[in-house]
């Protein structure tokens, strides 16, 4: 798999809500060509001995979020997403999606290249989420137990990951955003994931 230049340091912290003020925000771009997006999205990540923490900040003056049940097809509406490939081989990874209504989609993905198997029976037990509305923006907070991974991260651990957003506009058009552009309107291209490196 081709190694991408997208690298993000995930800093070890003593977590409380104020820690986000100390972590630099990274912006999402157009998923196809890496160009600018209409409604800005920033994300941040950090960790401690028990959890991975992720925050998305999404500008949005028009929201589409009608689903109410876990594992509903949130990708058909406004959503932020995180894919995590612990092994880094692109064949099996976790997919997380979160709506402005704080609905969760979580699945284990088996990517066979020509086909993809989505196991929504898998749930990330203990996953905690919160959505805060601030003016015309929404803030999404995720707290994911590290017990879901084969090996708990330590200083220097690297995972292949990507951060995404789908944002529907008033005219019905959809904007697809990513941290590491995939070159297509397709989030399931693990060779285009970036690298999240855990640091102390």
Buried (B, 14 or more C-beta within 10 A) or exposed (E): EEEBEBEBEBBBBEBEEEBBEEBEEBEBBBBBEEEEBEBBBBBBBBBEEEBBBBBBBBBBEEBBBEBEEEBBEBBEBBBBBBBBBBEBEBEBBBBBBBBBBBBBBBBBBEBEEEEEEBEBEBBBEEBEBEBEEEEEBBBBBBBBBBEBBEEEBEEEBBBBBBBBBBBBBEEEEEBBBBBBBBEEEEBBBBEBBBBBBBEE
